[in-house]
Amino acid sequence: MNCNHLRYAYQTWVYEADAPLAAIQSSVQNGFMTDTLRPNSLDAFWMPFTPNKAFKADPRMVVRADKMHYYTPEGRAILDATSGLWCVAAGHNQPKIVEAIRKAAGELDYAGNFNMGHPLAFEFANRLTGLLPDRLDRIFFTNSGSESVETALKIALAYQKARGKPGKYRLVGRERAYHGVNFGGMSVGGMTRNRMNFGPMVSGVDHLPHTHDITRNAFSRGQPEHGAEIADVLERLIYLHDASTIAAVIVEPVAGSTGVLVPPRGYLQRLRDLCTKHDILLILDEVITGFGRLGAPFASQYFEVRPDMITLAKAINNATVPMGAVAASREIYDTMLASSETPIELFHGYTMTGHPLACAAGMATLDVFKEQRLFERAHEIAPYWEDALHSLGDARHVIDIRNLGLIGGIELEPRPGKPTARALEAFRACFDKGLLIRVTGDIIAMSPPLIVEKTHIDQMVDTIRGVLQTLE
Ligand SMILES: Cc1ncc(COP(=O)(O)O)c(C=O)c1O
């Protein structure tokens, strides 16, 4: 067995049915494996949001990535139409970001930020404020979008108390929202399956209706015409609960995980106006819309709606090291600091808050965004993306197409009695044909890296058309 063979066996032992025994034994001797691990087993890793049984019976693996592509163990290129999970905005294995992580790891592996600090976290927070809307310039670092949402909700409640309004404790989310998987985010979220098995949720939460209206808005290009008035339901909730009990409203500017729901024209402005009128905080969850996805740094600038807090994650450092953040307004931060009765103003934080590697990766990512003009690029190529997507309007099974910036959604007619089955088949068939898409319900959702070229877009559309043609 030559060296390459051995390395390949080691890399692939978990799923290659006939991984040579000698390679496994050698790995054990070298301390790579423990008694409990067995070759050829995919059992130990409980995969998230995945049908584990089905996946493990027919796994799809990637071992490497570069720019717009993933590569399978056999070397097959898979064009990434989803930026991983909406997160690899600058393309895969971006050399400058990889190098920044290497360098940081060699200099300061870890330092906490409780009662001590390291320059990278302060520097990165400062750098972020240069991109964020005016006065949204107090940054709390987390490790994921879910944690960013929990953090923002907790800050909202603590802030209301700090300003002498502890009765403002309710949180308002929206149907068909995804704000991550922790208890606060799940509670303000609006995805039935994500909520139904996990008990009574956080109390004091209510929901706005979602804005998806296929009867009036099907095949809208960009923002749909109809539905701004759906924001007015907030007045009904205020009538029911009274504004004096409501701390904050949280929405995704564009709902991604529930199938690309683009806000109707004027909707977000209306929501902002109502929140201002009734003294309620507005939190925009920009975990997917942040960092150029719409062709502006943040959706908040794209829609010209200034929230009180923005939640971030994913593309914050090109998804290289787990990280998220909350950008809070200066008013919130100053109030919390001024009115605190204890030296610590916010009893909240994570061991990994502001991790040196994540911050170093984040700053290199901001450099790449700037040097490659990636937000402008997204803006420039968005019309081509829109035309290409809408050319699928006559493809088989398609009942709606939606787009904004470099986000696209293709809604398929559900198979009678078998919702989601058709989209899942489309996902598998696309992967086999060298294209990674994402499906949610019966919707194909796409969000390519901002380095995407027109030829890539053509390949995405051609592959999807071909696949849909073959599906029952
Ligand atoms: C809008 C939004 N908020 C929060 C999250 C949760 O982020 P994470 O998976 O990093 O916890 C996501 C993830 O897709 C998201 O789309």
The ligand as a Tripos MOL2 file, in Angstrom:
@<TRIPOS>MOLECULE
LIG
   16    16     1     0     0
SMALL
NO_CHARGES

@<TRIPOS>ATOM
      1 C1        -32.2750   34.5240    9.3610 C.3       1 LIG1
      2 C2        -31.5160   33.5100   10.1610 C.ar      1 LIG1
      3 N1        -31.3670   33.6940   11.4660 N.ar      1 LIG1
      4 C3        -30.6830   32.8240   12.2320 C.ar      1 LIG1
      5 C4        -30.1320   31.7000   11.6730 C.ar      1 LIG1
      6 C5        -29.3890   30.7190   12.5300 C.3       1 LIG1
      7 O1        -28.0340   30.7520   12.2590 O.3       1 LIG1
      8 P1        -27.0840   29.5540   12.7470 P.3       1 LIG1
      9 O2        -27.4310   28.3680   11.9420 O.co2     1 LIG1
     10 O3        -25.6990   30.0920   12.4760 O.co2     1 LIG1
     11 O4        -27.3310   29.3670   14.1960 O.co2     1 LIG1
     12 C6        -30.2570   31.4790   10.2950 C.ar      1 LIG1
     13 C7        -29.6780   30.2860    9.6660 C.2       1 LIG1
     14 O5        -29.8750   29.9840    8.5290 O.2       1 LIG1
     15 C8        -30.9790   32.4020    9.5240 C.ar      1 LIG1
     16 O6        -31.1730   32.2190    8.2150 O.3       1 LIG1
@<TRIPOS>BOND
     1     1     2 1
     2     2     3 ar
     3     2    15 ar
     4     3     4 ar
     5     4     5 ar
     6     5     6 1
     7     5    12 ar
     8     6     7 1
     9     7     8 1
    10     8     9 2
    11     8    10 1
    12     8    11 1
    13    12    13 1
    14    12    15 ar
    15    13    14 2
    16    15    16 1
@<TRIPOS>SUBSTRUCTURE
     1 LIG1         1 GROUP 0 **** ****
